[in-house]
Amino acid sequence: MKTVLMVAEKPSLAQSIAKILSKGNCTSRKGLNGACSVLEYTGSFQGQTVRFKMTSVCGHVMSLDFIGKYNNWDKVDPAELFSQAPTEKKEANPKLNMVKFLQVEARGCDYVVLWLDCDKEGENICFEVLDAIQPVMNKGSVREQTVFRAKFSSITDTDIWNAMNLLGEPNRNEALSVDARQELDLRIGCAFTRFQTKYFQGKYGNLDSSLISFGPCQTPTLGFCVERHDKIQSFKPETYWVIQAKVFKGKDSPLTLDWHRVRVFDREVGQMFVNLAKTSREAQVESVSKKEKAKQRPQALNTVEMLRVASSALGIGPQHTMQIAERLYTQGYISYPRTETTHYPENFDLKGALKQQTNNHIWAEEVKALLSNGLNRPRKGTDAGDHPPITPMRAASEAELGSDGWRLYEYITRHFIATVSQDCIYLQTTIDFKIGSEAFSCSGKTLISAGTDASIPVHINNICQRNYVTVENGRKLKPTNLGIVLVHGYYKTDAELVLPTIRSAVEKQLNLIALGKANFQQVLQHTLDIFKRKFHYFVDSIPSMDELMEVSFSPIAATGKPLSRCGKCHRFMKYIQAKPSRLHCSHCDETYSLPQNGAIKLYKELRCPLDDFELVLWTSGARGKSYPLCPYCFSNPPFRDMKKGMGCNECTHPSCQHSLNSYGIGQCVECESGVLVLDPTSGPKWRMACNKCNVVVHFFEHAHRVQVAQESCDACDASLVAVDFNKTRTPLPAGETQHTGCVFCDPVFQNLVELKHATMRHHRGGGARRGGRGRGRGRRGNPKKPKDKMAALAAYFV
């Protein structure tokens, strides 16, 4: 029996599709990477009985990056990134082992059906999957098709079975257009980002942004925000006066009338008109007119409109909205949520989609009336050639979807019902009055025929994270000082860097690649040539942007507070707390990087034996991790097996009292490359923490002293730990106060050890280093992972 491998874009999507195609009769097992399931069943394919294996990826399998040496900001000229720097495809998430997982499942398979999302990104992922699996699949005959592509827009029985019965092939040109965009964004974004980040962070101390990033899409988005801000700031309000008249008859409620002159800008003139109106105490009706008007039903819903309404009316940000919409899609509640189209194709089953809503008590009556009286054909919109408009595909309740999920689903459903309803017809009545010599009027609306009321993203998220804009009340974006200065600087040097026009032109070229009308290499080279020239002009013109920076930000030497002494001049260096946090010696004019997203303080006035710099202590909080570091070694690794960004808990100095050799205990119980290191500052709530991952082991609470001994455990090679308790609080047997043993193997310590995960914000540590702990390497090799005791620690896992 032949085997068909089917691959979807997300695990939840794979489960939904397999459930439909197998009619619920499939088995499920976890894949080797732990993130993706494999669902199996027997069925018919191409006229033969086959074994189906349905699984998924988790988005992109591969990502584009520069080869190793070109990721060094200090040694590579950003201009080289446009052409000289080679790129390579790397696994997007190495921890998932996605390539190995796909190859294991594809080995021995005869056919593959690709159920990736039906857009350009999905086509690109198709070929990432094929590159991984084709070398291990069975080889078919030359003429036999073995690769198939399923095209679908919703997770309904009808759509999925239609896709399975009308399989095509993946589109190489669309995939190439994504490859081109990825390479352009990488080369252009990295070149500009590296240059302006190093230039400005080296001069100013209060930018409060860890990265001064540039992006071909991100920067024009910031430009829109700043442009709107500038208009608001430059607007000069002008005082004006209006006349309000209230009329009533008998005991009726008064009517407020609108003045025909609307407003005047001179108070004395306004007072003159008030005096003229006051000559009469009655309002004379001049005319009554009635006019039937219509409010058009909305066009079908696309992504942009959904995001706009979700933000302005529902108060849900664009990124969160897309996360909710994608979840609703994979669960089969709505159609594919990424579409530019506002026009339904002729063969779209509008009636079938509407029938799904007949049992919802909120709009059941309207839906039943529409089905009984006949649907109105939706307004003609734009067909972008991608996916149908966003449409509800099955009924749901708030209990099923949760608060935000239901609010978005309700809006999508109401919008859809409105698109197939009649236009709203109402009668507008206008009454014209005369009071003295002045004319006034009032208008009212009477509903004749109701339409249903339909009222209720990533680039924005990026500029928020970079501290270029902040989100104010009412979900309004307000650019920060840094965002404003950057945009004004781009306008001053090269306006095209911040205007959307050049990105629009690039997108048109990428679309031509997708349509097979333009050559991939030619488009790539032409665009890179344009931006390379712009980059060189930007570098030459940076003083004009710097003039704006000087007005808004403080020089680095004038920022921060004294903290620790420089090892070169022995004067105090200033701690700059604004992002990115760092130390600056104004006497030597040197700046030293620090770990981010934590607190920095002086470490007992101790000094590094290599360079005489005072050590500082980084901590992520009481429930997190802490470790000392030398500011100079952190930026300038002293040994070959160390990398930038390593603290004392990873330092391989053979004799330093603060290094890994002094405090390392044993290999981490969870990750492969980490070492559990004693935190000497943690007493009396002692702990050891992994120097790679966020594992923290709490032990020996209330101990008077905890030290790492020179001896090692015979069973696991971990360093022994010497513990000294106070007499009144000792948990040791027979009231003993001192004991030396292995935290993994010694039964005396077994109930005094607790494994946890550190509570941490994102923190960039040093580069990964192979092998176990550094202590004693060469003397007795790397310590073994205490496998049996790992289970014992895991029993305390919280």
Secondary structure by P-SEA (a helix, b strand, c coil): cbbbbbbcccaaaaaaaaaaaaccbbbbbbcccccbbbbbbbbbcccbbbbbbbbccccccbbbbcccccccccccccccccccbbbbbcccccccaaaaaaaaaaccccbbbbbccccaaaaaaaaaaaaaccccccccccccccbbbbbbccccaaaaaaaaabbbbbbaaaaaaaaaaaaaaaaaaaaaaaaaaaaaaacccccccccccccccaaaaaaaaaaaaaaaaabbbbbbbbbbbbbbcccccbbbbbbcccccccaaaaaaaaaaaacccbbbbcbbbbbbbbbbccccccaaaaaaaaaacccccaaaaaaaaaaaaaacccccccccccccccccaaaaaaaaaccccccaaaaaaaaaacccccccccccccccccccccccccccccaaaaaaaaaaaaaaaaaacccbbbbbbbbbbbccccccbbbbbbbcccccccccccaaaaaaaaccccccccbbbbbcaaaaaaaaaaaacccccccaaaaaaaaaaaaaaaaccccaaaaaaaaaaaaaaaaaaaaaaaaaaaaaaaaccccccccccccccccccccbbbbbcccccccccccccbbbbccccbbbbbcccccccccccbbbbbbccccccccccccccccccccccccccccccccccccccccccccccccccccccbbbbbccccccccccccccccbbbbccccccbbbbccccccccccbbbbbbbcccccccccccccccccccccccccccbbbbbccccccccccccccccccccccccccccaaaaaaaaaaacc
